[in-house]
Amino acid sequence: MITISKGTLPLALFGPQGYGVRSGLLSTQARMLQAASPLLFGLLLDRVGIGAVGLSAGLCLAAFGSRQPGQHGRIS
């Protein structure tokens, strides 16, 4: 659903003129963070040690716990 909205929302808001440039600009920050995340996690591991893995696991569990109850990927 997010992928579809990322592709169609700029087209609906700004029109077909410059669609590629606008959608590229909108996704630039996410792509840069995805590219930098292994380096940043490596630096965090170097500084904090094994605690960085615990921090990462805690963040993953928090993200999983924040899902709505009863939301199991089913479309209703």
Steps between C-alpha positions, in 0.01 A plus 500: 500500500782740584679422174187574299440829680864606456462447128156648443487789746761719325328430169161600642630811676745637245394345169706314241738791428819435693356190670831315496693789650244561774471135600878474501531804725240360737684169535853642527508530880375146555755360254785692665406371845471144368848532352650649816338263750761218479780750560315666788419165659864396466609820675243438772631145545853635525402753768243310706588140424248223542257747658432632149353162408277518807395851406419386147301202630311727740409740222380211284286366784358847564410536132338157503311580821367825358287317246127514549356203690336256264696628201651189344542608141145411403305727271149558625 
